[in-house]
Amino acid sequence: MEKTALNQKTSDFGTFGRYTEIPVDQMTSEQRKGYELVVQERGEAPGPYKIFIQNPDLLRVLVPVGKYFQQSQSSLSDAEREIVVNLINAKWHAAYSNYEHEMIGERAGLPPEKVEALIAGLHTSFGDPRQQVVYDVTCALITPRIVPQGLYKRAVRLLGDTGLTDLTVLIGYFTSISMTLAVYDVPSDAVGLTR
């Protein structure tokens, strides 16, 4: 009986957490186009894109949004973006993304102890006023709390309306990334199919 339970548990996992990736030669023509779009933009199909490939219509929407944020086209700096991403990953217990973005956050210039605090859910503060307002607004929105008028005014003063909008859309975008990785239970050491 114990062996049967073990076999059932093992069969619940695919090639990338619970998700069983689609080999390139088994993709539909639309999935193949989506896969090629990701590879063209990213050089590979990383992390959640391995999962999004199964839905090429969604993938065509998400790839440009990811590119906008990940290739520093938004008004947020790399460090500001990583404050948001690490807070979101921690909130949704996205082990795979937590692991990756702990390193990415440090490469973006955040001190290791700040990144660790973000991931652990510990209060931290930043000497840079823009980084602090990014942290404060993100914490307010994911707690969930209301963004008070004073914090809103500070955010607009420091980030502008463009920056505040970039911040809120990044929170939503990365929430979808983290929740996808969490629901598919993708572990921190997941590799997936070699393509």
The 8 nearest C-alpha neighbors of each residue, nearest first, counted from 0:
[[1, 3, 2, 4, 5, 6, 7, 8],
 [0, 2, 4, 3, 5, 6, 7, 8],
 [1, 3, 5, 0, 4, 6, 7, 8],
 [4, 2, 6, 0, 5, 1, 7, 8],
 [3, 5, 7, 1, 6, 2, 8, 0],
 [4, 6, 2, 8, 3, 7, 9, 1],
 [5, 7, 3, 9, 8, 4, 2, 10],
 [8, 6, 4, 10, 5, 9, 3, 11],
 [7, 9, 5, 11, 6, 10, 4, 12],
 [10, 8, 6, 11, 7, 12, 5, 4],
 [9, 11, 7, 12, 8, 6, 13, 5],
 [12, 10, 8, 9, 17, 7, 13, 6],
 [13, 11, 17, 10, 16, 9, 18, 14],
 [12, 14, 19, 17, 18, 15, 16, 11],
 [13, 15, 19, 191, 20, 16, 18, 192],
 [16, 14, 191, 18, 13, 189, 185, 17],
 [15, 17, 185, 184, 18, 12, 183, 13],
 [16, 18, 12, 13, 183, 184, 15, 11],
 [19, 17, 13, 15, 16, 183, 20, 14],
 [18, 20, 13, 14, 15, 17, 21, 12],
 [21, 19, 14, 18, 22, 49, 15, 50],
 [20, 22, 26, 25, 23, 19, 53, 52],
 [23, 21, 25, 24, 20, 26, 192, 194],
 [22, 24, 26, 25, 21, 31, 194, 34],
 [23, 25, 22, 26, 21, 27, 31, 28],
 [26, 24, 22, 23, 21, 27, 31, 28],
 [27, 25, 23, 30, 31, 24, 21, 28],
 [26, 28, 30, 29, 31, 25, 24, 32],
 [27, 29, 31, 30, 32, 26, 33, 25],
 [30, 28, 32, 31, 27, 55, 33, 26],
 [31, 29, 33, 27, 55, 32, 26, 28],
 [30, 32, 34, 28, 29, 33, 26, 27],
 [33, 31, 29, 35, 34, 30, 36, 28],
 [34, 32, 30, 36, 55, 31, 35, 52],
 [33, 35, 31, 37, 36, 32, 52, 30],
 [34, 36, 38, 32, 33, 37, 39, 31],
 [37, 35, 33, 39, 34, 38, 32, 40],
 [38, 36, 40, 34, 39, 35, 41, 44],
 [37, 39, 43, 42, 35, 41, 40, 36],
 [38, 40, 36, 37, 42, 41, 35, 43],
 [41, 39, 37, 38, 42, 36, 66, 62],
 [40, 42, 38, 43, 37, 39, 44, 45],
 [41, 43, 38, 39, 40, 44, 37, 45],
 [44, 42, 38, 41, 45, 37, 39, 40],
 [43, 45, 48, 49, 38, 37, 41, 46],
 [46, 44, 48, 43, 49, 47, 41, 37],
 [45, 47, 48, 49, 44, 96, 50, 95],
 [46, 48, 49, 50, 51, 176, 180, 45],
 [47, 49, 51, 50, 46, 44, 45, 52],
 [50, 48, 47, 44, 52, 51, 46, 45],
 [49, 51, 48, 47, 52, 53, 20, 18],
 [50, 52, 48, 53, 54, 58, 49, 47],
 [53, 51, 54, 50, 55, 49, 30, 34],
 [52, 54, 51, 55, 30, 50, 21, 49],
 [55, 53, 52, 51, 57, 56, 58, 30],
 [56, 54, 58, 33, 30, 57, 52, 53],
 [57, 55, 59, 58, 54, 60, 33, 29],
 [58, 56, 60, 55, 59, 54, 61, 51],
 [57, 59, 55, 61, 60, 56, 51, 62],
 [60, 58, 56, 57, 61, 62, 55, 33],
 [61, 59, 57, 58, 62, 63, 56, 64],
 [60, 62, 58, 64, 63, 59, 65, 57],
 [61, 63, 65, 64, 59, 60, 58, 66],
 [64, 62, 66, 65, 61, 67, 60, 59],
 [65, 63, 67, 61, 66, 62, 68, 60],
 [66, 64, 62, 68, 67, 63, 69, 61],
 [65, 67, 63, 69, 64, 68, 70, 62],
 [68, 66, 64, 72, 65, 69, 70, 73],
 [69, 67, 65, 66, 73, 71, 70, 72],
 [70, 68, 66, 71, 65, 67, 72, 77],
 [69, 71, 66, 72, 68, 67, 73, 65],
 [72, 70, 73, 69, 68, 77, 67, 76],
 [71, 73, 67, 70, 68, 74, 69, 66],
 [74, 72, 75, 71, 68, 67, 165, 76],
 [73, 75, 162, 76, 72, 165, 161, 71],
 [76, 74, 73, 79, 80, 162, 77, 165],
 [75, 77, 79, 78, 80, 74, 71, 73],
 [76, 78, 80, 107, 79, 81, 75, 71],
 [77, 79, 107, 81, 76, 80, 108, 109],
 [80, 78, 76, 82, 81, 77, 130, 75],
 [79, 81, 77, 83, 78, 82, 75, 76],
 [80, 82, 84, 78, 104, 83, 79, 85],
 [81, 83, 79, 80, 85, 84, 86, 78],
 [84, 82, 86, 81, 80, 85, 87, 137],
 [85, 83, 81, 87, 86, 82, 88, 80],
 [84, 86, 88, 87, 82, 83, 118, 81],
 [85, 87, 83, 89, 117, 84, 88, 118],
 [86, 88, 90, 84, 89, 85, 174, 83],
 [89, 87, 85, 93, 91, 90, 97, 86],
 [88, 90, 118, 92, 86, 87, 91, 85],
 [89, 91, 87, 88, 92, 86, 141, 120],
 [90, 92, 88, 93, 89, 178, 177, 87],
 [93, 91, 89, 90, 94, 88, 181, 177],
 [92, 94, 181, 88, 177, 96, 91, 95],
 [95, 93, 187, 97, 186, 96, 92, 98],
 [187, 96, 94, 186, 98, 97, 93, 185],
 [95, 97, 99, 98, 93, 94, 100, 88],
 [98, 96, 94, 100, 95, 88, 99, 93],
 [97, 99, 96, 95, 101, 187, 100, 94],
 [100, 98, 96, 101, 97, 102, 103, 95],
 [101, 99, 103, 102, 97, 104, 98, 96],
 [100, 102, 104, 98, 99, 103, 97, 114],
 [101, 103, 100, 105, 104, 99, 106, 98],
 [102, 104, 100, 106, 105, 101, 107, 99],
 [105, 103, 107, 81, 101, 102, 106, 100],
 [104, 106, 109, 108, 102, 107, 103, 111],
 [107, 105, 103, 108, 104, 102, 109, 78],
 [108, 106, 78, 104, 105, 77, 109, 103],
 [109, 107, 105, 106, 78, 110, 104, 77],
 [108, 110, 105, 104, 107, 78, 111, 113],
 [109, 111, 113, 112, 105, 108, 114, 104],
 [112, 110, 114, 113, 105, 115, 109, 104],
 [111, 113, 115, 114, 110, 116, 109, 117],
 [114, 112, 116, 110, 115, 111, 117, 109],
 [115, 113, 117, 111, 116, 112, 101, 118],
 [114, 116, 112, 118, 113, 117, 119, 111],
 [117, 115, 121, 119, 113, 114, 118, 120],
 [118, 116, 114, 120, 86, 115, 119, 85],
 [117, 119, 89, 115, 116, 120, 85, 86],
 [120, 118, 116, 121, 117, 115, 89, 114],
 [121, 119, 117, 118, 116, 122, 89, 86],
 [122, 120, 116, 119, 117, 123, 118, 115],
 [121, 123, 120, 116, 124, 117, 119, 113],
 [124, 122, 121, 116, 113, 125, 117, 134],
 [123, 125, 131, 126, 122, 113, 134, 130],
 [124, 126, 131, 127, 130, 123, 128, 113],
 [127, 125, 128, 124, 131, 130, 129, 123],
 [126, 128, 130, 125, 129, 131, 132, 124],
 [129, 127, 131, 130, 132, 126, 125, 157],
 [130, 128, 132, 131, 127, 157, 133, 158],
 [131, 129, 133, 127, 128, 79, 132, 125],
 [130, 132, 128, 134, 125, 129, 133, 135],
 [131, 133, 135, 129, 134, 130, 154, 136],
 [134, 132, 130, 136, 131, 135, 137, 129],
 [133, 135, 131, 137, 132, 136, 138, 130],
 [134, 136, 132, 138, 137, 133, 131, 139],
 [137, 135, 139, 133, 138, 134, 132, 140],
 [138, 136, 140, 134, 139, 135, 133, 141],
 [139, 137, 135, 141, 136, 140, 142, 134],
 [140, 138, 144, 136, 137, 142, 141, 146],
 [139, 141, 143, 137, 138, 144, 142, 136],
 [140, 142, 143, 138, 139, 137, 144, 87],
 [143, 141, 144, 139, 140, 138, 137, 90],
 [142, 144, 141, 140, 139, 145, 138, 146],
 [143, 145, 139, 142, 140, 146, 141, 138],
 [144, 146, 147, 139, 140, 143, 142, 148],
 [145, 147, 139, 151, 150, 144, 148, 136],
 [148, 146, 150, 149, 145, 151, 152, 144],
 [147, 149, 151, 150, 152, 146, 153, 145],
 [150, 148, 152, 151, 147, 153, 146, 154],
 [149, 151, 153, 147, 152, 148, 154, 146],
 [150, 152, 148, 154, 149, 153, 147, 155],
 [153, 151, 155, 149, 154, 150, 156, 148],
 [154, 152, 150, 156, 151, 155, 157, 149],
 [153, 155, 151, 157, 152, 156, 158, 132],
 [156, 154, 159, 152, 158, 153, 157, 160],
 [155, 157, 153, 154, 159, 158, 152, 160],
 [158, 156, 154, 155, 129, 159, 153, 128],
 [159, 157, 162, 155, 154, 163, 156, 160],
 [160, 158, 155, 162, 161, 156, 157, 163],
 [159, 161, 163, 162, 155, 164, 158, 154],
 [162, 160, 164, 159, 163, 165, 74, 158],
 [163, 161, 158, 165, 159, 164, 74, 160],
 [162, 164, 166, 160, 165, 161, 158, 159],
 [163, 165, 161, 167, 166, 162, 160, 168],
 [166, 164, 162, 168, 163, 167, 169, 161],
 [165, 167, 163, 169, 164, 168, 162, 170],
 [166, 168, 170, 164, 169, 165, 163, 171],
 [167, 169, 171, 165, 170, 166, 172, 164],
 [170, 168, 172, 166, 171, 167, 173, 165],
 [169, 171, 167, 168, 173, 172, 174, 166],
 [172, 170, 174, 168, 169, 173, 167, 175],
 [173, 171, 169, 175, 174, 170, 168, 176],
 [172, 174, 176, 175, 170, 171, 169, 177],
 [173, 175, 171, 177, 176, 172, 178, 170],
 [174, 176, 178, 173, 172, 177, 179, 171],
 [177, 175, 173, 179, 174, 178, 47, 180],
 [178, 176, 174, 180, 93, 179, 175, 88],
 [177, 179, 181, 175, 180, 176, 174, 182],
 [180, 178, 176, 182, 181, 177, 175, 183],
 [181, 179, 177, 183, 178, 185, 182, 93],
 [180, 182, 184, 178, 93, 179, 183, 177],
 [183, 181, 179, 184, 180, 178, 185, 17],
 [182, 184, 17, 180, 181, 185, 16, 18],
 [185, 183, 181, 16, 182, 17, 180, 186],
 [184, 186, 16, 180, 183, 95, 15, 189],
 [187, 185, 95, 189, 94, 188, 184, 16],
 [95, 186, 188, 94, 98, 189, 185, 96],
 [187, 189, 186, 190, 95, 98, 185, 94],
 [190, 188, 186, 187, 15, 191, 185, 16],
 [191, 189, 188, 15, 192, 193, 14, 46],
 [192, 190, 15, 14, 189, 193, 20, 49],
 [193, 191, 194, 14, 190, 20, 22, 15],
 [192, 194, 191, 190, 22, 43, 44, 14],
 [193, 192, 23, 22, 43, 44, 191, 24]]
